[in-house]
Amino acid sequence: MPTPNTLSPLLQSSWAQTTPLTGLDKSLANLLHSKQPSDDPRHLWLAALTSHQWGRGHACLDLSTLQTQASALLGWSDEQTAALPADLHQAASTLPWTQGDSSPLVLNQDKDGTRLYLRRAWTAEQNIRHNIAQRLALPCDVPADLQQRLDALFTPASDGEPDMQRLACEVAAQNRITLITGGPGTGKTTTVVKLLSLLVGTSSSELQIHLAAPTGKAAARLTESISNALTKMPADVQARIPTQAQTLHRLLQTNSKATQVHQLATDVVVVDEASMIDLEMMARLLQAVPPTARLILLGDKDQLASVEAGAVMSQLCTGSLLKAQTVTLIHSHRFDAKSGIGQWARTVNADVADNTPALKALWNAAPDWLATLPLQQSIEGDATEPDVTRLQLTSASDPKLAVGLRYGWRNWLALLDAHRPSKTAPAAPCSNAQAVALLKAFTEFCVLCAVREGPLGVVQLNAQVEHALGLGQSAWYAGRPVMVTRNDYALELMNGDIGLCLPGPDGVLRVAFPAVDGGVRWVMPSRLDSVETVFAMTVHKSQGSEFTHVLLVIPALESPVLTRELVYTGLTRARQRLTLWAPQLGVLWNGCARRVLRSGGLGD
């Protein structure tokens, strides 16, 4: 048996203590070594690095890239990567923990490179590949009059340009899996409603259709979008298409005790915000949707990838697996060519060597937000007002910020005033209709941060906003917005759901959450174990949400999480107005130049 001293060479290394390797990374390597000892210390490094990459969102450790661009791949400094063992990639071929069908690690070598996987990641990726191949091999019933039906749904474009929405419907009608990607306002939901009307119109029986999204907020948005788009369809079509979307967890009946995935009784499944779906959730989704059913994935491949490991949507959209089943919608109906938000989105995302000069020009063209406040009359703004402004305060404690924050939430604060106690009058109870109005008014404005900690992070800014708005004198108070941070199946609340603490109809403080029927449901604060105040939230948490006006906060110090995808995702959460707060412009330029490139085999 190996002695204790040989069990933990990683933990004994003084250099290893200073690397970003976590205790879990090193513990995995040492566990494997304890079960099957290796004489080559590089093997332990490979195991720990594979775990490290999984924790950073990568499906695998890309050994080919590790050899040539270790710092960029691992997100480490040059000093840290310089101390890695030499020829680390060559040691993979002799790894003792990759042997057998149930080995804890899997080594994959092909024409696209060499990758080292945790068994769970490899299994998920192979299940996705197998399921997609199965769907592509099955014939799909296509109506003989498909083109005539498409003609009835789409009018020819006056400019002669190809109608990508029509093409998306045509592709989806002929395939059992389809990816529809595009930026905000490109008509993904409108396209799906027309597609569903096409499918129900050609089916001889009632189709079982399911709508879903990764988070509660995204599901609510999908419900609203589908409902609005259906109003333009014939009554008989409206009656056959559902409007209520649910979270993927609810659709798949996934919870902490779930060990198996059961197939759904469905004919069509539409999933919005698919870029948020991680590797293992995508594998479960594909397993749950019968191969004979149609699966339509909607999303923006340029947004941030999932919080968990994998960049499935992006890799499938850009790889060869589903190249013929992927349609990109490019014409934005929300941001026209002269729109400031649209220009920022296109420039941040531009596939050029250096987009800093163009970004600087946009920044210089944006007026100071605080200087424009006297000109603004309503949250919706005016056609003559700039939709992009800038803010360059150096500190969150600057009193000028309070002026802007109170202005941003002015409509919400006006509605809230009656439901807060004063020296002369108690708080007025809040009816369901008033709670709905308050929830809607709250989303007119939002503060989005790149980071959680630090002077311009979520924690600091939430405290600063509470102070600026004159709120927060107690733990629970009328007006406190909270976000659920962990799925609570007993309360049917999902991670990302947002509620408002208000005096309920009986005057007792409760938290109002949006209900599926468009109303609200009240929850006692004492029952909410995992919530946090959410005046400010991270861009990651904002995915699947939209706000009338977004204040996007760029940190003053460099951060590896500040990337092109994060900036793009943050600024496109704004429907009508965007304010960029960047105390140090160099940090913003560097962040827009930094791309997220997650390792995985689905893009091959």
N, C-alpha and C positions, 0 to 999 in steps of 0.2 A: 504493500500500500504506500502511496506517496506520503511524505511527511508534511506536517502543517506548513513548513517553510517553503515547500515546493507547490503548495496549493495556491498561493496568492502572490505570484511575482508582480502582477499589475499593481496590487495594493501596496506592495513593498517598494515600488519604484517612486523615488522622490519626484521625478519628472511627471509621472502619471497623476500625482496629486494636483498638479497645476494645470492639467488639460481640461477641456470641457466634458470629458467622459464622466458620466454620472455613476453613482454607486450601483445603480441597476445594471449599467453597461459592464462594469467590472465584475459584478457578482455573477452575471451570466457566464462570462468567460471563465471565471474561477470554478463555477459549478460544472461546466463541461469538462474542465481540466481535472476536477476531482473524480468525475465518473469515468473518464477515459484520458489518462495523462498523456501529454505530448512533450517531446524533448525540444521542440522548436518554439521559443517564446513568441515568434511572429504569429503563431496560430491563435494565441490568446488575444493579441492585438486585433486580428481579423474578426474574431467573435465579438469583441467589445465594440469595434467600429461598426459592425453590422447592426448591433443593437442601438448604437448611437445614431446612425442614419435613420433607423426606423422611428426613433423618438423625435427626429427633426422633420418627419413627414415623407421620407424616401421609402420606396418599396424595397430597396435593396442597397447594397454597397457596390457601387460601380468601380470595379477594380481597374478597368482601362483608364478611367478618368483619374482615379487615385494615383496612378503612376505618373500622370502628366500635369494634373492640376489639383493637387491635394488640398491646398488652402481654399480654393474656390468650392471644391466639392464638400469639404467638411465644415466650412465656415470658421476655420481656425486662422490664427496669425501665422505668418511665415516662420516665426521663431518656434511655435508649437509644432508645426508640421515638419520642421527641419530635424526634429529629434525622433521622428518615426523610424523604425527599423528599415534598413535598406532592403530593396527587392521584396517589399512586403507582398506585392501582387503575385510574385512567383511562388510564395509559400502556400497559396490557396490550393494548388494542385495536390498537396500532400495533407490537407486538413483531415484529421481523423473523424471529425463530427459531421461529415457530409456523406458518409457511406450508408447505404441501405434506404429502403422506402420510407422509413419513419425517422430518419436522421433529423436532429434538431436544426441543422443548417443545410442549405441546398446550393450547390455550385452549378451555375448555368453558363456554358460557353457556346457561342454561336458567332455568326458573321458580324453581328452588331456589337460584340464585345464580351467581356467576362463579368458576371455579376454574382454576388454572394447574398443569399436570402435567408431570413428566418423562415422556418418551415411554414408558419401561419401565413406569411406574406406570399410565399411561393404558391401555396395551395389556393389562396384567394385569386391570385393572378391567373393561374391555370384554369380555375373554375370559370372565370370571366371569359377567357379565350375559348374554352370548350363550349360554353353556353352560346356565345356569339356565333361560333361556327355551326352549331346545331340550328340556330335560327336562320342563318343564311342558306343552309342546305334545304330547308323546307320550302316547298312551293307556296305561293301566296295567291289567293283568288283575286284577280284584277277584273273589274267590270269592263265589258267590251266597249262601253260608251264613256270611258274615263275622260277622254279629252272633251267631249261634249259637256259632261258634268262640270269639269274645271272651267270651261268657257262660261258656264252659268254663274260660277262663283267669282270669277275674276274678269275684270274688263281689261282690254289691252292697254299697256302703258303708252301714253301719248308721245313719250320721247324715244320709243323704240327699244328701250333698255329691257333686258330680260326680267321678268317678274319672279323674284326669288321666293316670294311667298307661295306662288303657284307651283314653282318647282319643288318646294318643300312638301306640299300636299301630294304632288305627283309621286315623289320618291316614297313618301310614307305609305301611300296607297298600294305600293308594289313591294313593300318589304315588311318584315316582322320586327325590325328594329331600325329606328331612325334617330339621328342626332340633328337637332335644329339649334344652331348657335348664332348669336348676334348680340350687339350692344344694346343698351337701354333704348327703348322706343323704336326698335326695328320691327315690331309687330309679331313677336313670337307667340303671344297669347291669341291674337287675332287669327294668326295662321292656324293654330291648333283648333280653334272653334270652327273654322271653315273645314278643316280636315275631318273633325268629328261629324259635322253635318254631312260631309261627303260619305263617310263610312256608314252612318245610320241610314242614309238615303239609299245605299246599295245593299243593305242587309235585309234579308227576308224575315229575320227574327229580331227581337229586342236585344241590343248589345249591352253587355255588362261593362260599364266604363268606370274606371277609378282614377281620381286625381290626387296627386300627392306632392309634397315638397319636404326638404330635409328638416325645416324648423317650423314651429307654430306660426311665427310671423310670416314666413314665406308662404305657408299654406293659406293664411288669411288673405294675403295679397293675391294669390292665384284664384281663390274663391271670388274675390271682388272683381278681378280682371275678366274671368270667365263669365260672370254674371252680366257685366257691362257689355261685353262683346256679343252675348247671346241676344240682347235686346234688338239687335239689328237683323236677327234671323227670323224666318217664318215660325209661327206659333207651333206647328207640328214638330219642327226641329227642336225648338226650345224644350218641349215636353219630353224629348228622348235623350237629352244631354244633361248630366248632373252638373251642379254648380259647386257643391261642397267638396273642398279639398281637405285632406288630412295629412298629418306628418307621416314620414316613412316608418317611424317606430310604430305608430298605430296601425298603419296599413299592413305591416309585416308582423304585427303582434310581437315586436321585439322588446324584451325587457331584460333585466339583470339575471333572471332565472331561465331565460329561453336557451334551449340547447339545439333545437331543430327548427328548420324553416319549412313551413307548410305552403303548398302551392295555393295560389288564389283562384277563386272561381271568377274569372274575368276574361273579357275579350280584348279590351284596350286599357292600357295603363299609361297615363301621362304624368311625368315627373318634372316639375319646374325647379330652377336653381340647381341643376345637376352638377355644376362645378363644385358644389359643397359636399358631394357624396364621396366618402373615402373608399379605399380599396375593399375592405371587408364588407361594408354596407352595400357596395355595388354588387359584390358576389352574392350576397343574400337576396338582393332585389332580383337579380337575374334568375336565381334559383326559384324564387317565389312566383314569378310571372311565367305561366306555361309557355313553352316554345311556340305553341300554335297561336298565342295571343300577340297583339301588336304592342310594342313598347316604344314610346316616344319620349326622348330625353331632351329637355329644353335647358338652355343655359348660355352663359357667356364664357367662352374658353379663355378669355383674357383676364377674367377676375381671379381673385385669390383662390387657391386650391383649398381642399378640405383641411380642417384643423388636424384631423387624424392623418395617418399615412396614406399617400397616394395622390396622384393628380390625374384621375381617371378620365374625366371629361376632356381635359386639354390633350392628353395623350391619344385618346381615341379619335378626337377631331383632326389631329395633325398626323396621325400614323396611317398605316396601310390597312389595318383591320377593317375599318368601316369607312374607307375613303369614298366609296360610291354611295354610301347611305348617310353622308353628312352634307348638310346644306347650311351655308352661311348667309344670314340676312344682313345686308350692308346699309340699307337706306333707313336713316333715323327719322321717324315722324315726330319725335320730341325735340330734338336739337337740330335746327337747320344749319346751313353752311355758315351763317353769320352768328350763330349762338356761341357765346363764350364758353359755356360748359362743354359743348360739342367740340370746340376747337381744342380745349385743354385735353379732353379724352383722346382725341385723335393724335395730338402731339405727344402726349405721354406714351401712347402705345405705338408710336411710329417705329417702323423697323429700319432705323438708320443708325449709322455709326455713332453720331453724337447729336442728340436733339436739344442740348442745353441752349444754344442760341435762340431757337424757336420758343423754348419755354421762357427764357428771359424776356423776349419780346411780348409774350402774353402777360407776364407778370407786370411789366412796365405799363402795359395798356390798361390794367385793372386799377380803378380808383380806390382810395382808402375807404374801407367799410364805414368807419365811424363818421367820416366826413359826409357820407351820403345819407345818413339817417334822417336829417330834417327834410330831405326830398321825398322820402318814402311815405306812402299813405296806407298801404295795406301789405299783408304778408305775401299776397300773390304778386305784388309789384305792378309796374306799368311797362308797356312796351318800349318806352323811351329810356327806361332805367337799365343800368348794366346788370347782367345776370351773374357776373363774376366780380367780386371785390377782393381786396387784400387787407391783411392786418399784420402789423409788424411790432406789436408790443413785445417787450422783452420779458415780462413777468405776468403770471396769472393774477398777482395781487394788485396790478395796476388798476386804480379806480375807474379808468376809462372802459375797462372790459365789462364792468358791471352795467354800464349804460347800454352796451351792445347786447348783453345777455337779456336784460329786462325788455329790450326792444324786440329781440327775437321771439320771446315767449309772451309778448304783450297780450295777445288774444287769449291765450290759456290763462294767464294771471288774472285777466279781467273776469273770466268765467269762474275761476277758483275763489275769488275774493269773498263771495257770499258764503262759501263753505268753510271758511276759516274763522275761528273765534276772535272777537275783538274785546276791548275793555268795556264796551257798552252793550254788546250783543253776543249771544252764543252762535256757534256755527249752525248754519241751516242744513237740514238733512239733504241728501243728494238722491234724486230719483234715478231710475235706470236710464232714462233719456238724457238726463244731465250728465251722468257718468260717461255715456257714449260720446256726448259732445266734448267733454273734457279730454277723453282719450284721443279723440280726433285732433283737437286743438293742440295737444301736447306734441304731436308728430309734425306740426308745422315747422318746428325748429329742432335741431339736434347738434350736439358737439361730438365729433368723432376724433379719436386719438389714435396715433400709430402704436403707442406703448401704454402699458398699465402703470408703471412706476416712473418716478422722476418728476421734475418741476412742471412738465407739461403732459403728464400721464393721466390716466383715467382717475386714479385715486385722489390725486391732488386737485384736479379740476372739478370733480364731484363736490368736494368740500368747498371749493371756491365758489361754485355756482350756488350751492345752498346759502352761503353767506351773502352773495350778491343779490339773491332774490328774497332775502329775509326769512328763509326757511331753515328747518333743521334744528330747532331748539330742543327736540326730544328724539328718541329713537324712531318712533312712529308718529307722523304728523300729517295733517290734511295737505295733500299735494305731493307727498313723497312718491316718486316713480321708482318702481323696482323691476329688476329683471330676474327671472328664474335661472339659476345657474346649474341645475341638475334636474333630470327628469323625475317627476313625482307622479307615479301612475295612480296612486290613491286619489289625488286631487285632479288628475288628468291635466297636469301642467307640464309642459315640455321646456327643456333648456332653450332659452331665448325668448320665452313669452314675457310680455311687458304688461304690468298693471299699475294702477294708481291707488294710493291710500286716500280714502275719502270717508266722510261721515255717511253711512248708508241711509236707507230710507227711515230707519229707526233712530238715526243720530249717532250710532255706535261706529267707531272707526273700523273700517274693513278695507280690503284691497279689491278693487274692481278690475276684472280681467275681461277682455272681449270674449263673447260667447259665439258659438258657431252659427247661431240664428241671427246675428247682427246686434244682439243685446249685450248684456253683461252678466257675469256671475260674481258673487261676492264671496271672499274667503277671509276668515279671521287671520290677522297677522301672526297670532301664536301658532298657527298651523304651517306657516311658511318657514321651513328650516334652511333653505338654500336660496337666498335672494340677496341682491345688492342694489344700492342706489344707482340710478342710471340716467342722470342728467347728461353725463358723458359716458360713451362706450367706446370700445376698441372698434376699429374698422372690421376686424374679423367677426365681431358680434353683430355688426350691422348688416351683414350679408343677408339678402332676402328681404331687406327693408328699404323703404324710400321715405324721404322727408322733403317738405316743400323747400326748406332752406337748411343747408348744411354748413357748419363751421368746421372745417377740416384742419386739425392741429398737427403741425409738423414739429417734431422735437428739436430742441436747440443743439443736441449732441448727436453724433453719428450713432446709428443703431442698425444691426443686421436685419431687423424685421422691416425696416423701411425700404420697400422695394417698388419697382414700377407697378407691379400688380396691386400692391396695397394702395398706392396713390390713385391709380385708375379706379379701383373699387370704391374708395372713399369718395372721390369727387362725383362719381356716377350714382351715388345714393341721392343726390340732389335732383329734384324734379324741375325746380324753377330758379333757385338762387344758390350760389356757392360763394363762401368766403374762405380764402386760404390764409391761415396764420402760420407764417414761417419766420421765426426770429433770426435764423441764420440761413440765408438763401443757398449757401454751398451745400448744406445738409439736404435740402430739397433737390438740388440738381443731382447730387450723388445718389440719392434714393431712387430717382427716376431712371438712372443709368444701371441700377442693380436689378437683375432679373432673377426670378425664382425658377430654377431648373431642377425639378425633382427626378431622381433616378427611378427607372422602372422599365419593364419590358413591353408594356402595352402600346408604346409608340413606335415599335418596330414595324 
